[in-house]
Amino acid sequence: MRKVKVLEVLAQFDQSELKKVAYYINSPLFNQNKKLSILLSACIETVQKLNTVNQMKQSVFLKLFPEQEYDDLKIRHLMSDLYDLICDYITLKKLRKDNYSQKKYLMEYFNEKDLQKHFKHVAAKYDAQERSSEIRNAGFYFDSIPIIGIKLTNTLKNSGRIVKDDNRALNEKLDIFYFLKKLEIICAEINNKNVIESEEHEETYESFFKYFNFEAYADHLMVKLYYQLYLVLSNPSEVQNFYNLKNSLVKNSHKIAEQEHRQFYFMLLNYCIRKINHGNAEFIKELFKIYKLAVEKDILLEDGYLSPWHFKNIISVSIRNSKLEWAKKFIMDYKYLLKKESRENAVLFNTARIDFVEERFKSAMQALQMVSLTDLFYALDAKALLLKTYYELEEFEAMDNLIISFLKMLRRKKVLSERHRKNYKNFIKYVKKASRLHYQRKSRVPLLIKEIEATKDIADKKWLLEKVKAFR
């Protein structure tokens, strides 16, 4: 299907949402052009039946203008109008969930019309909602700043002066909003530098921290959390900063917005992974603890689902921490949070990994042979694990056949980075060399150990060395 804006948007809606869109566009309150209702039905049919765009345009034009010759510009204008209406629907839907914006627009309207009783009623409802809010992040202050501005305008309009308390509140909230957003940006930049080695703007940071007085906002939770995160990211060698942030997150989880909560945990996970990569084995346990906390608090869920990558990483960390019973229970309890299309693959592959660790090699082999190869990285990992399983079972003929198909996949998949390709190719090379030791001279073992140890880009180096050293 050719890219057409209105069709792209409609393709994202489920059946329930499509009915609501149709109800909105069929309502004379929002749309007086009945032709757009007919066009909407044709567009929905095109999306659902994957009809061609040109076929749909000509068919619907004939319905709308039976006496006229086909005019592509005319139908495109109608499609543009329909797109605008659908955008209006999306905006209205979002606004209905946004209590702050609703109150802001009402206060603006009542102030303009000089309806003071109504203005005060909405302002009081806003104040009560603000006082009851436990989540006070940058978004909270972003929403509250224009409300205070409207209040100041209303007071000035009616009394000719600005109330000192309102002015002070506006200045304070502007400061907190600025500090929070600046800390967010600085933390994101440092984290980005740590991951992809981007440039760090040290001068900008220095000028900000000369102006920023943390002590003045030490009691403000989100400022405290972002400042703690800054300390974790900017001074990774001081591990106490990591523990301080972790403890603050656990203690105040109910006061942190869902998306922000997830980002904080991702930063902690990345910190643990970097520590492990630098040889700090203590953080293998910490990584498991962070993942366990994130699972218990549903922090890793996005739109109610758990990504197959998180699922796989959690099992990896559990295995490294010898928490196999916990891992088995996790698979059983959390498999239903995977999307249906990725669930079977994730369960089969990760169950096979546990079977392999527990030396139930035949069970692992059976599960791996059922893994669908539609997802590239699951397919590669499944083939690598199956290769190890054949090795353990001394099924060398099956192993050689798998190596042929594995190498073919590595050559064929152009999206694979050179580093990943090299890792797997070296792994295959040394699994094959290790298998030959079963019937070759053992004098080759020391040389092969040195060769593997000297190779940088190689998957599962620890397992390979373990297998080769067993021949000494």
N, C-alpha and C positions, 0 to 999 in steps of 0.2 A: 504494500500500500504506500503510495507517494505521500510525502510529508505534507499534511494540511493541518493548520493550527487547530481548527475546531475538532477534527477527527482525532488528533493526538490527545487532546484534553478528554474527550468522551471515552477514549480507549482506557483511561485510568479509572473510570467509574465502574463500580460493580452494579448488579441489576437493581438493587435497592436505591442507589444514588441516581441511576438513570431515570427511575420513576419520579424521584423528587425534582430533578432537573426539568422533566416533561411537565410536571405539575406547575412549576414556577413559570415556565415559558408559555404554558396554556392559560395562565392567569391574566385577565385584562388589566389588573393593577400594575403589572410589570411589563406587559407586552400587548400592544394594540395591533400588531402586524400578524395576521393569521397565517400568512405565507411561511413565517418562521417556524410555526408549529409543524407544518407539513415537511419543511426542510429538516427539522430536527429528527423526525421519524425516519426520514431517508438516510440521514447521517448515522443514526444508531444502527440501522439495518446494515449499512456499509461496514461499520466497525465489527459488528457481530458475525457477519457472513463473509467478511474479507473481500467484498466486491471491489471492483476498480473504481477510482474516483471519477474518471470520465464517464463511465457507465451511469454512476449515481447522478452526476450533474445533469446529464442529458435527460435522464428519466424524470427527475424531479422538475426540471424546467418545463417539460411537456405537460406535467400536472398543473403547474402554477400558471403557465402562459400558453394554453393549448392553441391559440390562434396566431402565435408569434414564431418567427424563425429563431433558432437557438442563438443566444447571446451570452458568450462566456463571461464577459465583464459584468453583466447584470447578475448572474448567479453567484459570481465571486463577491459582489457587493453584499448580497443577501447572506452569504456565508460569513462575511466579516461582521455583519450586524448580529448574526446568531452567536458568533464567538464572543462579541462584547456582552451579550445578554448572559451567556454562561459564566463569564468573568464576574458579572454583577451578582449572579447567584452564589458563586464561591465567596465573594467579598461579604455578602450578607450573612452567609452561613458562619464565616469566621467571626463576624461582628457579634452575632447572637451569643457566641461563647465568650466574648471579651467584655466582662462587666465594667472594667475601667473605661474603655473607649465609649461604651454606651452612656455611662454617667458623664463623661467629658462632653459628649455631643449634646446631651440634654441640658447640662449646665450652660454651655455656650448659647443654646437656643433660648433658654429661659432668661438669661442675662440680656440677650439682644432684644427680647420682647418685653423686658422689664417686669417679668412675672416673679417677684421676689419670694413670695411664699413657696412657689414650686422650686425655685433655685435653692432655697435654704433646705427644703426637704431632701432634694437629691444630694446636696453637699453633706448633709448629716448622715445619709446612708453611705456615702463614699467614706467619710471619716470613720464610721463604725467598721466598714469592711477593711480599711487600711489598718486600724488598730488590732483587728483580729488576725491579720496575716502574719504567719510565722516565717514565711519565706521572704527575705529582704535582700534580694540580689540586685544587680544593675537594672534588670527589667522592671523591678518594683519601683525604683527611683525614676526610671525613664517614664513610667506611667504617671507617677505622682507629681512630677515637675510641672507639666502643663495644667494640671488641676489647680495647683497653688497659683499659677499664673492667672487662671480664670477668676479665682477668688480675689486676687489682688485687683484685677480689672473691675470686678463687681463692687468691691469696697470703695475704690477710687471714684467710680461712677456715682455711687450713692452717698458718700460722705465727703468726697473731695480730698481724702487723705489715705495713706497706706498704713495698715495696722503693722506695728513693729514686729509682733510675733510671727505674722505671716511672712514678712520680708526675711526674717532670720531663718525661718523654716525653709524658705526657698533657697537661700544661700547654702545652708547646711546640706540640703539634699543634692544640690548641684555639685558640691565638693565631693560627697560620698559617691555619687554617680561617676564623676570624673576619675576618682581614685580607683574605683572598682574596674571600670572599663580599661583604664591604663594598665592596671595589674594583670587583667585578663590578656591583653594584647602582648605585654612583655613576656608572660608565662608561655603563651602560644609561640612566640618568636624563639624563645630559648629552647623549648621542646622541639620545634621544627629544626633548629640548628643541631640539636643532639641526634635527631633522626637522619637528616639529609645534609648536615654540615653547611647550612646556610650562614650568611654573615650575621653576626650579633651586633646590634647598634649600641655599643657601650656608652657612647656620649649621651645618647637619648636617655638611657637608663640612669646614668649618673645625675643628669640635670633633674630628672623626675624625683629621684630619692633625696636630693638636696631639699626639694620643695615639700615632699611628702613626709609628714610627721606621723609615723605609725602609732606612736604612744597615744596620740590624741584620738585614735579610732580603734584602740586595742580591744575595746568591749564590743565592737561591731563584728558579728560572726563572719560575714562573707569577706570583709576586709582582712580579718585574721586568717581565714582559710587561704585566700589568694596570696597573702604575704608569706604564709608557711609554704605554699607551693613554690613561690618564687625562690625561697631559701633552699628547698629540695633540688630544684632544677639548676640554680646558679652555683650551688656548692655541693655537688654530689658526694664528695668525700666525707662530709659531715652527716653520718647516717642517723643521728638523733633527730635531725630535721624531718626525715622520712617517718620516724615513729611518732613524732609530734603531730604531723599532718594526719597520719592514719588514725590516731586516737581521737583527734578532733572530729574527723568524719564519722567515726563510729558513734561518738557521743551525741552528735547533732544531726544525724541522718534525716530526721523528720523536718528539719528546717532548711533543707537544700532541695532546690528544684530538680526534677528527674533528669533532664538533659545535662545539667551541670554536675550532678552527682556522678553520672556515668563518665563524664570527662575527667573528673578528679580521680576516679578509680583507674581509668585508662592510663593516666599519668603515673600512678603508683605502680601499675603493672609494668609499664615501660621502664621505670626506674629499676625494678627488680630484675627484669630481663637484662638490662645493661650491666648491672652488678654481677649477674651470673656469667655473662659473656666475658667479664673481666676477671673471672676466676673466684668470685666470692660465693662459695657454696652455701653459706648461711642463708642467702636469699632464695634458694630453691624452696626452703620451708616457708619463707615469707610470701613467695609467689603463690603457693598453695593456699595460705591463709587469706590472702587478698581475694583470690578467685572464690574461695569458700564463702567469704563474707558477701561478695557480689552476687553469688548464687542465692544465698539465703535472703537477701534483700531485693531480689529481682532487678538488680541494677543493670544487668547486661541485656535485658529484654528491650527490643525496639518494636513498637507497634504490637506488643504482646508476644513476639516471637524471639527465640534464641537463634543466633546465627550458627550455621554448622562449623564455622571457624572457631568461635568461642567454645562450642561443644567439644571439638577436637583438642583445642589447647588445654581445656580443663582436664581431659583424660590424660594428656601428656604430662601435665604437672602432677596429677595424682599418681601416675606410674613412677615418676621420678622420686616422689616422696613415699613410695611403697604403700600408698593408701588404696589398695586394690578393692577392698570391700566397699569403701566409700564410693569409688569409681563405678562399681557395678550398680550400686543403689542409685547413683546419679543418673546413669543411663536409663534405668527403669522409670525413675520419677520424672525425669525432665525430657524424655524423648518426645512427649506430646507437645512440647513448646517449640519443636522444630517445624518448619513448614512441611506440608505433606510431601512435596516434591523432593525434598532433601532428607526426609526422616529415615527411610529404609537404608540408604547408603551410609548415613552417619552412624546408625546403630550397628550395622553389619561390620563396618570398618573398625569402629572403636571397641566393639566386643572382641573382634579378632586380635586387636592389640593386647587386650588383657589376657586372652587365651594364650597368645604367644609368650608373654612374660611368665605366665604360670605353666609354660611348657606343655600346653595342650595343643600341639602343633597340628594335629589332624583337624581339630575343631576350627582352629584359626584358618587353615587352608580352605575348608569348606565355606566359611563365611566370606573369605576374600574372593573366592571364585564366583560369588554371587553379587559382588559390588559392581554397580553400573559404572561404566567408564565415561559417562557424559560430562562430568566435571573434571577438568584437567588435573587440578592439584590433588583431588581425592584419588584420581586414577593413577597418578605417579606414585603417591604414597602407598596405595594399595599394591601396586606392582613391586615396589621396593620391599614391602613387608612379606609379600608372597615369595619373593626371591629368597629372603632370609629363611622363610618357613621350609621351602624346598631344600635349602642347604641343611637345615637342622634334621630334616627327615631323610637326608642323603638321596633325595630324588633328583639326581644330577641330569638325567635326560630331560625331565620336565623343566628343570632349571635352565638348561641350554635353550630350549624352545621359548621359554619366557624371555630370556635375554634378547633373542632375535626380535620379538614383538616390542619389547621395551625400547631397544635402540631405534627401531622404526618409528615409534611414537615420539621419541626425543628429536629425531630428524624432521618429522612432519609438522610438529607444533611450533609454528613460527612465533607465537606470542610468548613463548618461554624465554626468559632472560638467559644470556650466555652463562652467567654464574650458576643458575639452577641447572642448566643443561650439563655444565662441567661437573657439578656435584654428583649428579646421577650417573654420568658416564664413568667417572672415576670409581664410584661405588660398584657399578657393574663389573668394571675391569678387575677390581681387587676381590670381589666375591668369586669371580671365575678363577683367579689365581689361587685363592684359598681352597677352593674345591679340588684343585689339582694336587694339593698337598696330601690328599688321601691316598694317592698312588704314585707320588714322586718322592725323590730323596728329601729327607728332612733337613739336610744341610742348607737348603734354600730359605729356611724359616727366618734366621736373623736378618738376612738381606731384605726379605719381604717386609719384616717389621719396620726396618729403617725406612724403606720406600714409602710405606703407608704413613708413618709419622712425619715424613718430610713433605707429604702432599697436603697443600692447604685446603683446596676446594674439594671436599669429599663428604658425602652423606654418611651418617652412622659410623664414624671413625672408631668410636669406642668399642662397638660390637665387633667390627672387623678385626681390630687388634686382639680382642679377647679370643676370637676364633683361631687366629693365626698363632697366638702365643700358646694355645692349648696343645700344639704339635711339638713344643720344645721338650 
